[in-house]
Amino acid sequence: MKRVCRTGANSWAGTINAQTRAELFAELKTYIDANSRDGSFIVANDPTRPPIHVRLKSLHPLLFKKRDVYMLCADFVSSDGKKTLIDFFLKPALKQSGAFRVQYYVVGNRSRFSRLFERLL
């Protein structure tokens, strides 16, 4: 299965088999659950702002790959109904129980995602 995202002159594509897709989504769900309290995922990636708590609404079925880095998207919603898109970046795990692990995530900023993904490799 090949998925392509085009943003300006940039493009990312990769063939991702069903087993790898399942492992990626399982790891992402495990990560979200492990970093949640009372059903809310705790977003604390900006040291200048207090953490926000959001609930998982859905995982996007589309994912992106560049070399050994995978990007998966998820929709979240805050207690006041504000929608939040979070992009998660996963890489193969080294000497860990899972096949993949979340490296970092970007909250609601697709242009930042584009720059990060382009710089990754």
VOPAGU-2260 file (C-alpha; in pm, 1 decimal, decimal comma):
REM VOPAGU-2260
SITE   aa  ch    i         X         Y         Z
SITE  MET   A    0       0,0       0,0       0,0
SITE  LYS   A    1     142,8     336,5     -97,3
SITE  ARG   A    2      31,3     667,1      50,0
SITE  VAL   A    3     157,0    1001,3     -68,5
SITE  CYS   A    4     126,2    1345,5      87,4
SITE  ARG   A    5     218,1    1650,5    -115,0
SITE  THR   A    6     284,6    1987,4      44,1
SITE  GLY   A    7     432,3    2240,8    -194,2
SITE  ALA   A    8     737,8    2085,9    -356,2
SITE  ASN   A    9     777,5    1825,8     -81,1
SITE  SER   A   10     646,3    1471,8    -107,4
SITE  TRP   A   11     673,5    1164,8     110,3
SITE  ALA   A   12     583,2     814,1      13,3
SITE  GLY   A   13     639,2     466,5     139,9
SITE  THR   A   14     507,3     116,0     108,5
SITE  ILE   A   15     370,3      -1,7     441,2
SITE  ASN   A   16     248,3    -359,8     481,3
SITE  ALA   A   17     -54,5    -457,1     691,5
SITE  GLN   A   18     149,5    -603,0     980,5
SITE  THR   A   19     362,4    -289,5    1011,5
SITE  ARG   A   20      51,2     -69,9     998,1
SITE  ALA   A   21    -108,8    -274,4    1275,8
SITE  GLU   A   22     207,0    -251,9    1489,1
SITE  LEU   A   23     230,1     124,9    1438,1
SITE  PHE   A   24    -132,3     187,6    1534,5
SITE  ALA   A   25    -105,4     -47,8    1834,2
SITE  GLU   A   26     206,3     132,6    1960,0
SITE  LEU   A   27      42,5     471,4    1914,9
SITE  LYS   A   28    -266,9     362,3    2108,3
SITE  THR   A   29     -44,5     217,2    2384,4
SITE  TYR   A   30     151,3     543,9    2401,2
SITE  ILE   A   31    -165,6     752,9    2421,8
SITE  ASP   A   32    -311,4     527,2    2693,3
SITE  ALA   A   33      14,5     531,0    2894,0
SITE  ASN   A   34      26,1     911,7    2882,5
SITE  SER   A   35    -339,1     961,3    2973,9
SITE  ARG   A   36    -507,9    1017,2    3307,3
SITE  ASP   A   37    -879,4     965,2    3355,5
SITE  GLY   A   38    -917,3     917,1    2978,8
SITE  SER   A   39    -741,5    1242,5    2884,9
SITE  PHE   A   40    -411,1    1252,2    2696,4
SITE  ILE   A   41    -174,4    1498,4    2859,2
SITE  VAL   A   42      -5,5    1727,4    2606,1
SITE  ALA   A   43     306,6    1870,2    2764,5
SITE  ASN   A   44     547,5    1940,1    2480,2
SITE  ASP   A   45     574,4    2317,7    2531,7
SITE  PRO   A   46     762,1    2413,9    2850,8
SITE  THR   A   47     629,9    2771,9    2828,0
SITE  ARG   A   48     266,0    2661,0    2860,0
SITE  PRO   A   49      80,1    2447,9    3111,4
SITE  PRO   A   50     -14,0    2095,9    2994,6
SITE  ILE   A   51    -348,8    2054,5    2822,1
SITE  HIS   A   52    -578,3    1754,6    2856,7
SITE  VAL   A   53    -754,5    1621,2    2547,8
SITE  ARG   A   54    -955,7    1308,4    2470,7
SITE  LEU   A   55    -881,7    1086,5    2172,4
SITE  LYS   A   56   -1152,8    1115,7    1909,5
SITE  SER   A   57   -1000,1     914,7    1622,4
SITE  LEU   A   58    -679,8     787,9    1466,2
SITE  HIS   A   59    -637,6     878,8    1099,3
SITE  PRO   A   60    -606,4     571,6     873,7
SITE  LEU   A   61    -350,1     746,5     652,8
SITE  LEU   A   62      13,5     736,1     759,4
SITE  PHE   A   63     336,7     863,0     614,0
SITE  LYS   A   64     685,0     717,1     593,8
SITE  LYS   A   65    1024,3     865,1     520,3
SITE  ARG   A   66    1314,2     620,9     552,9
SITE  ASP   A   67    1261,1     464,2     897,3
SITE  VAL   A   68    1036,3     738,0    1040,2
SITE  TYR   A   69     658,1     701,4    1038,1
SITE  MET   A   70     406,8     976,7    1102,4
SITE  LEU   A   71      54,8     904,7    1224,2
SITE  CYS   A   72    -218,0    1161,4    1294,9
SITE  ALA   A   73    -488,6    1162,6    1557,2
SITE  ASP   A   74    -782,2    1389,6    1634,7
SITE  PHE   A   75    -841,1    1492,1    1993,7
SITE  VAL   A   76   -1099,9    1713,9    2158,1
SITE  SER   A   77   -1068,2    1927,1    2473,1
SITE  SER   A   78   -1329,0    1947,5    2748,3
SITE  ASP   A   79   -1458,8    2271,8    2594,0
SITE  GLY   A   80   -1501,1    2102,6    2252,3
SITE  LYS   A   81   -1192,1    2247,6    2083,2
SITE  LYS   A   82   -1051,2    2010,7    1820,6
SITE  THR   A   83    -677,8    1939,0    1831,9
SITE  LEU   A   84    -478,6    1757,3    1563,8
SITE  ILE   A   85    -162,7    1583,7    1686,4
SITE  ASP   A   86      99,1    1429,5    1456,8
SITE  PHE   A   87     302,9    1147,8    1615,6
SITE  PHE   A   88     644,0    1039,4    1487,7
SITE  LEU   A   89     747,4     677,7    1542,3
SITE  LYS   A   90    1068,7     489,0    1472,5
SITE  PRO   A   91    1162,9     122,3    1507,6
SITE  ALA   A   92    1238,4      37,8    1870,7
SITE  LEU   A   93    1585,4     -70,4    1973,0
SITE  LYS   A   94    1597,7    -342,4    2239,5
SITE  GLN   A   95    1246,3    -267,3    2360,0
SITE  SER   A   96     934,2    -478,2    2385,3
SITE  GLY   A   97     744,6    -313,0    2097,7
SITE  ALA   A   98     838,1    -301,7    1733,4
SITE  PHE   A   99     807,0      80,1    1726,7
SITE  ARG   A  100     813,6     367,4    1971,1
SITE  VAL   A  101     691,8     725,4    1966,2
SITE  GLN   A  102     983,3     967,6    1932,3
SITE  TYR   A  103     787,7    1293,0    1965,7
SITE  TYR   A  104     469,0    1465,8    1860,8
SITE  VAL   A  105     362,2    1800,1    1713,9
SITE  VAL   A  106      36,2    1965,2    1815,0
SITE  GLY   A  107    -183,5    2129,6    1550,4
SITE  ASN   A  108      83,6    2271,6    1322,7
SITE  ARG   A  109     103,9    2106,4     979,8
SITE  SER   A  110     361,6    2351,5     845,9
SITE  ARG   A  111     585,9    2265,9    1141,0
SITE  PHE   A  112     524,7    1897,1    1066,1
SITE  SER   A  113     633,8    1950,8     707,3
SITE  ARG   A  114     958,9    2117,4     809,6
SITE  LEU   A  115    1035,9    1856,5    1076,9
SITE  PHE   A  116     965,1    1563,4     850,2
SITE  GLU   A  117    1180,1    1710,9     574,6
SITE  ARG   A  118    1471,5    1769,0     815,4
SITE  LEU   A  119    1450,9    1425,6     977,1
SITE  LEU   A  120    1673,7    1256,2     725,4
